[in-house]
Amino acid sequence: MSTQPDEFALIAELFAPLAASYPGALGLTDDAALLEVPDGQQLVVTVDAMVAGVHFLPDDPPDLVARKLIRVNLSDLAAKGAVPFAVLLAASFPTDVSMAWLTTFAAGLKQDVESYAIALIGGDTVSTPGPLTLSLTAFGRVEAGRALLRRHAQVGDRLWVSGTIGDGALGLLAAQGGLLDLSAEHRDALADRYRLPRPRSLLGPRLVGVARAAMDVSDGLVQDLGHLCRASGVGAVVEADKVPLSAAARAVVAADQSRLATVLTGGDDYELLFTAPREGTDLLLTLARETDTSLTEIGCITAGTGVTVLDRDGQAVLLPRQGWRHFRGEPA
């Protein structure tokens, strides 16, 4: 006899408590939720899916899987300058999933729902013979007409990133048992960045009215910047030696210069990439201090098309790929 509850018991026991803070969730007792947006604001909606073995390792701790699922979506909202308030979860759990795994997964959801002051307002749970597949839809609010978009970059804008770049991709290698030439401390730090992104939910809304164009870095710095450039009809130059690296990533690149390509194209960073006019520099540095977030200027927006990466001597860096492409299942 199965020790798992049925779908409705599972929802009532593990997920309904995460909806208590939002009246429109109706206690997860209905098949829809009611959303309200205050006057003068717009609803911002994003959705991301994660599949075991593709977006996280099958043996990753279930609470970290849940938290990563929330955080990659909150990163998209932050890139729009939106304040998050609710999420929907669609989960396809393998038929052999244990109640212990589900309980730990729900505990991870609870931790970040509370940390980011959001509510789980509905979704769907099903069983599958295939791999664990999770999809989260996140809702945020932003002042009407003020959302940060990819298409507003202008020639002459300075190019900025938050945090550090490359830790996510290098962290996957560390989590898979690689990078053994690094210290255990550096390997653990990188693996943690892969498993648990840090969405810039405080910084994003503060960039409204300061940044011109923005997005988050999920599929690789160079490829994602290319998306922004195409949307805006511009080009970009990135100065590779200005791209901010963590101590662990610097150690990796120092030991093997070819790993710089992984840093620039690997993805899974979930940092904010944005443009701003030069005269906004002082304000950005103030926002960095007030949100306790490092911001680094790494290049500029140019006329033309495409992304050019330059080394410290001003020579173009040739990259074997631009970033990750999902339908190919391999780097692009």
Legacy VTK file of the C-alpha trace (Angstrom):
# vtk DataFile Version 3.0
C-alpha trace
ASCII
DATASET POLYDATA
POINTS 332 float
0.000 0.000 0.000
1.325 3.448 -0.910
2.326 5.729 1.938
1.811 8.817 -0.241
-1.322 10.929 0.116
-3.462 11.512 -2.943
-3.253 14.764 -4.901
-5.777 16.658 -2.762
-4.299 15.523 0.541
-0.856 16.478 -0.727
-2.050 19.970 -1.601
-3.847 20.407 1.716
-0.945 19.150 3.809
2.117 20.600 2.085
1.102 23.453 -0.193
-2.075 25.114 1.122
-0.227 26.580 4.150
1.961 28.521 1.691
-1.138 30.291 0.341
-2.422 31.626 3.661
-0.997 35.131 3.217
-2.885 35.815 -0.021
-6.717 35.879 0.221
-7.118 35.536 -3.544
-5.556 32.087 -3.382
-8.813 30.864 -1.799
-6.859 28.476 0.395
-6.046 26.376 -2.700
-9.556 24.945 -2.443
-10.639 26.154 -5.886
-9.231 25.654 -9.393
-8.217 29.287 -9.904
-6.896 32.305 -8.009
-8.038 35.913 -7.953
-5.373 38.547 -8.608
-5.682 42.234 -7.864
-3.387 44.952 -9.186
-3.523 48.397 -7.558
-4.362 51.385 -9.714
-1.367 52.761 -11.577
0.495 49.436 -11.619
0.944 46.673 -14.177
1.082 42.931 -13.651
4.359 41.304 -14.680
4.196 37.554 -15.331
7.001 35.092 -16.017
7.312 31.310 -16.145
10.292 28.947 -16.025
10.472 25.165 -16.126
13.135 22.924 -14.592
13.758 19.269 -15.473
15.854 16.861 -13.415
19.140 16.152 -15.161
18.857 19.298 -17.283
18.405 22.260 -14.934
19.469 20.585 -11.693
21.188 17.361 -10.724
18.839 14.441 -9.954
20.386 13.990 -6.503
20.311 17.670 -5.515
18.642 18.227 -2.121
14.886 18.694 -2.683
14.689 21.878 -0.612
17.365 23.486 -2.798
15.545 22.348 -5.955
12.413 24.113 -4.707
14.296 27.268 -3.806
16.106 27.386 -7.147
12.758 27.035 -8.911
11.435 30.096 -7.091
14.590 32.120 -7.468
15.110 31.739 -11.218
11.611 33.164 -11.683
12.115 35.993 -9.216
15.251 36.881 -11.165
13.114 37.443 -14.277
10.818 39.741 -12.299
13.779 41.649 -10.888
15.024 42.221 -14.430
11.719 43.945 -15.196
11.912 46.113 -12.088
8.946 44.282 -10.588
8.194 43.484 -6.955
7.118 39.810 -6.638
3.979 38.831 -4.753
2.701 35.405 -5.865
3.600 32.169 -7.674
1.833 29.207 -9.275
3.439 25.744 -9.155
2.920 22.973 -11.705
4.758 19.828 -10.626
5.095 16.468 -12.370
6.427 14.209 -9.633
7.831 10.752 -10.500
5.593 7.893 -9.439
8.236 6.623 -6.998
8.808 9.945 -5.215
8.838 9.529 -1.439
6.821 11.469 1.088
10.089 12.453 2.753
11.310 14.018 -0.502
8.028 15.885 -0.977
8.064 17.169 2.594
11.595 18.509 2.218
10.694 20.049 -1.147
7.717 21.826 0.450
9.960 23.042 3.284
12.229 24.657 0.705
9.261 26.350 -0.909
8.130 27.609 2.496
11.555 29.026 3.295
11.701 31.197 0.174
8.001 32.058 0.094
8.519 33.597 3.511
11.927 35.096 2.715
10.674 36.915 -0.388
7.222 37.765 1.040
5.303 35.951 -1.693
2.469 33.417 -1.666
1.844 30.156 -3.493
-1.627 30.793 -4.938
-2.302 27.632 -6.959
-1.050 25.313 -9.667
-1.256 21.603 -10.415
0.344 18.363 -9.240
0.504 15.198 -11.336
2.538 11.995 -11.407
4.814 10.981 -14.252
6.924 7.957 -15.208
9.481 10.382 -16.602
11.927 12.709 -14.875
10.848 15.189 -12.240
9.553 18.262 -14.097
8.675 21.526 -12.373
7.210 24.757 -13.681
6.675 27.954 -11.730
4.752 31.031 -12.833
5.616 34.180 -10.901
3.664 37.424 -10.620
5.035 40.859 -9.827
3.892 44.471 -9.873
5.556 47.494 -11.417
4.465 51.088 -11.931
2.464 51.289 -15.164
4.636 52.047 -18.182
7.868 51.830 -16.177
8.897 48.184 -16.547
12.494 47.578 -17.577
12.599 46.008 -21.053
15.308 44.669 -23.347
14.499 47.033 -26.202
15.434 50.442 -24.801
19.246 50.370 -24.933
20.824 53.337 -26.697
24.197 53.863 -28.336
26.578 55.273 -25.749
24.901 53.581 -22.778
27.241 51.963 -20.299
26.836 48.246 -19.723
26.537 46.958 -16.144
26.166 43.651 -14.303
25.344 42.864 -10.699
27.300 40.450 -8.552
29.785 38.106 -10.181
29.666 36.218 -13.461
30.573 32.594 -14.199
29.879 31.041 -10.804
26.786 29.186 -11.991
28.457 27.390 -14.899
31.602 26.655 -12.920
29.412 25.577 -10.021
27.813 22.896 -12.188
31.269 21.511 -12.948
32.092 21.530 -9.240
28.783 19.869 -8.311
29.496 17.144 -10.877
32.795 16.368 -9.175
35.067 18.443 -11.396
37.535 21.286 -10.762
39.489 19.069 -8.395
42.498 21.368 -8.610
40.528 23.949 -6.613
40.351 24.064 -2.849
37.314 22.398 -1.273
36.183 25.827 -0.074
36.131 27.222 -3.610
34.424 24.134 -5.047
31.721 24.314 -2.386
31.193 28.038 -2.977
30.740 27.521 -6.720
28.406 24.540 -6.291
26.308 26.596 -3.890
25.941 29.364 -6.480
24.742 26.793 -9.035
22.228 25.196 -6.708
20.957 28.378 -5.062
20.858 31.537 -7.221
20.581 34.987 -5.612
17.883 36.919 -7.486
18.352 40.681 -7.276
14.845 41.345 -6.003
15.855 44.430 -4.021
17.983 45.972 -6.746
15.641 45.391 -9.710
12.800 47.705 -8.626
15.348 50.374 -7.656
16.693 50.386 -11.236
13.366 51.658 -12.603
13.969 55.139 -13.963
17.759 54.658 -13.815
18.485 51.763 -16.187
17.328 51.882 -19.809
17.325 48.200 -20.818
17.693 45.127 -18.641
17.493 41.343 -18.435
18.924 38.626 -16.247
21.837 36.362 -17.134
20.542 32.806 -17.383
21.921 31.353 -20.638
25.328 33.055 -20.650
26.500 36.667 -20.473
27.432 36.964 -24.164
24.322 35.241 -25.496
21.930 37.124 -23.221
23.576 40.429 -24.098
23.048 39.470 -27.735
19.313 39.107 -27.053
19.240 42.584 -25.520
21.154 44.054 -28.453
18.858 42.499 -31.040
15.778 43.770 -29.207
17.265 47.289 -29.145
18.820 47.262 -32.614
22.314 47.992 -31.285
25.686 46.341 -30.717
27.820 45.998 -27.599
31.442 45.789 -26.518
32.397 43.839 -23.391
35.822 44.309 -21.794
36.619 40.832 -20.532
39.020 41.953 -17.816
36.264 44.105 -16.268
33.765 41.243 -15.919
33.510 40.685 -12.131
34.633 37.284 -10.880
34.369 35.690 -7.468
37.540 34.541 -5.748
36.705 30.964 -6.720
36.133 31.846 -10.386
39.371 33.848 -10.479
41.208 30.792 -9.190
39.676 28.649 -11.935
40.651 31.082 -14.702
44.126 31.611 -13.272
44.722 27.860 -13.439
43.261 27.478 -16.940
42.729 30.536 -19.166
40.437 28.516 -21.458
37.862 28.535 -18.632
37.257 32.232 -19.351
34.967 31.099 -22.166
32.911 29.117 -19.637
32.648 32.204 -17.443
31.436 34.400 -20.306
29.047 31.918 -21.927
28.102 29.309 -19.329
24.960 30.813 -17.788
23.076 30.002 -14.571
24.273 33.231 -12.936
20.882 34.975 -12.533
22.562 38.342 -12.167
21.118 41.509 -13.694
22.561 42.803 -16.963
21.506 46.334 -17.822
22.388 49.533 -19.640
22.319 53.081 -18.319
23.442 56.493 -19.549
26.887 57.574 -18.381
25.397 60.346 -16.245
23.598 57.702 -14.161
26.841 56.249 -12.789
26.811 58.049 -9.437
23.195 57.087 -8.784
23.937 53.455 -9.626
26.818 53.381 -7.177
24.495 54.796 -4.522
21.913 52.085 -5.285
24.651 49.469 -5.010
25.477 50.643 -1.500
21.838 50.936 -0.432
20.945 47.432 -1.662
24.267 45.877 -0.623
24.794 44.675 -4.194
28.000 44.984 -6.156
27.598 46.646 -9.568
30.317 46.655 -12.220
30.563 48.531 -15.504
31.827 46.031 -18.103
31.456 47.787 -21.468
29.209 49.919 -23.607
26.459 49.896 -26.204
27.581 50.677 -29.756
26.114 51.259 -33.187
25.822 48.186 -35.390
24.981 44.663 -34.339
26.403 41.813 -32.311
28.533 41.495 -29.206
32.312 41.947 -29.293
34.433 40.784 -26.370
37.845 42.452 -26.014
40.852 41.392 -23.968
42.983 43.838 -21.969
44.990 44.661 -25.114
41.858 45.582 -27.054
41.971 42.425 -29.172
38.804 40.462 -29.929
38.333 37.317 -27.845
37.209 34.370 -29.970
34.650 32.278 -28.122
33.762 28.700 -29.148
30.116 29.357 -28.286
27.793 32.176 -27.212
25.733 30.430 -24.538
23.171 27.718 -23.865
20.385 26.755 -26.285
17.746 24.512 -24.802
16.338 22.725 -27.833
19.784 21.699 -28.968
20.557 20.467 -25.475
24.052 21.894 -25.797
25.928 25.187 -25.750
25.405 27.398 -28.799
LINES 1 333
332 0 1 2 3 4 5 6 7 8 9 10 11 12 13 14 15 16 17 18 19 20 21 22 23 24 25 26 27 28 29 30 31 32 33 34 35 36 37 38 39 40 41 42 43 44 45 46 47 48 49 50 51 52 53 54 55 56 57 58 59 60 61 62 63 64 65 66 67 68 69 70 71 72 73 74 75 76 77 78 79 80 81 82 83 84 85 86 87 88 89 90 91 92 93 94 95 96 97 98 99 100 101 102 103 104 105 106 107 108 109 110 111 112 113 114 115 116 117 118 119 120 121 122 123 124 125 126 127 128 129 130 131 132 133 134 135 136 137 138 139 140 141 142 143 144 145 146 147 148 149 150 151 152 153 154 155 156 157 158 159 160 161 162 163 164 165 166 167 168 169 170 171 172 173 174 175 176 177 178 179 180 181 182 183 184 185 186 187 188 189 190 191 192 193 194 195 196 197 198 199 200 201 202 203 204 205 206 207 208 209 210 211 212 213 214 215 216 217 218 219 220 221 222 223 224 225 226 227 228 229 230 231 232 233 234 235 236 237 238 239 240 241 242 243 244 245 246 247 248 249 250 251 252 253 254 255 256 257 258 259 260 261 262 263 264 265 266 267 268 269 270 271 272 273 274 275 276 277 278 279 280 281 282 283 284 285 286 287 288 289 290 291 292 293 294 295 296 297 298 299 300 301 302 303 304 305 306 307 308 309 310 311 312 313 314 315 316 317 318 319 320 321 322 323 324 325 326 327 328 329 330 331
